[in-house]
Amino acid sequence: MNPEVDTYFEIGCGRCALGGTPDCKVHKWQEEMARLRRILLDCGLTEEVKWSVPCYTFQDGNILLMSAFVDYCALSFFKGALLKDPNGILKKPGEHSQASRLIPFTEVGAIIEMEPILKAYIREAIEVEKAGLKVQFKQNPEPIPDELRKKLEEMPALKIAFEALTPGRQRGYILYFSAPKQSKTREARVEKYIQRILDGKGFHDR
């Protein structure tokens, strides 16, 4: 077990003002995520913290994230689109998600019941990584500015959150981020709205 993940369980991801308080969403799913953590470690994955959340890797390749949301906690597979999903449990974070797939949880009993299935999915994801398989991405109708694309690559949690937005909200951000002529200004706009995207809010939402 990585002590940095213990810190995550104690104070959350630290990306908002609720970190370290009883209202932090990480505290809502303590029992569920603790059970998921044991399953992940049983599968031989390396436990790290990346992008402020627990990340599980195999031979330096990212396999999945464990994250807490307001309504559920989840395992999010980086290359979930390549998994066979015979049980139909993988969900798209958003309508236009291409690579990532998640499995949401709201009670520890379901996790205990699904443990053999979850381990099978995790082992398949490890095999996908070992084989060097890649997701073939389709082009977006609106070109994503390089500054946003770079940040999505650096922060998979942000990528998952962005893909979970409705197409209209995605387009709103893309148009706003693309407008300035200078790259520095575009970068500043992306940085300013990272938390809103992580919170699932659109550019015009209050």
Secondary structure, DSSP 4 states (H G I P E B T S, - for coil): --HHHHHHHHH---SSTTTTSTT-HHHHTHHHHHHHHHHHHHTTPEEEEETTEEEEEETTEEEEEEEE-SS-EEEEETTGGGS--TT---B-SSTT--S-EEEEES-HHHHHHHHHHHHHHHHHHHHHHHTT----PPPPSSPPPHHHHHHHHH-HHHHHHHHHS-HHHHHHHHHHHH--SSHHHHHHHHHHTHHHHHTT--TT--
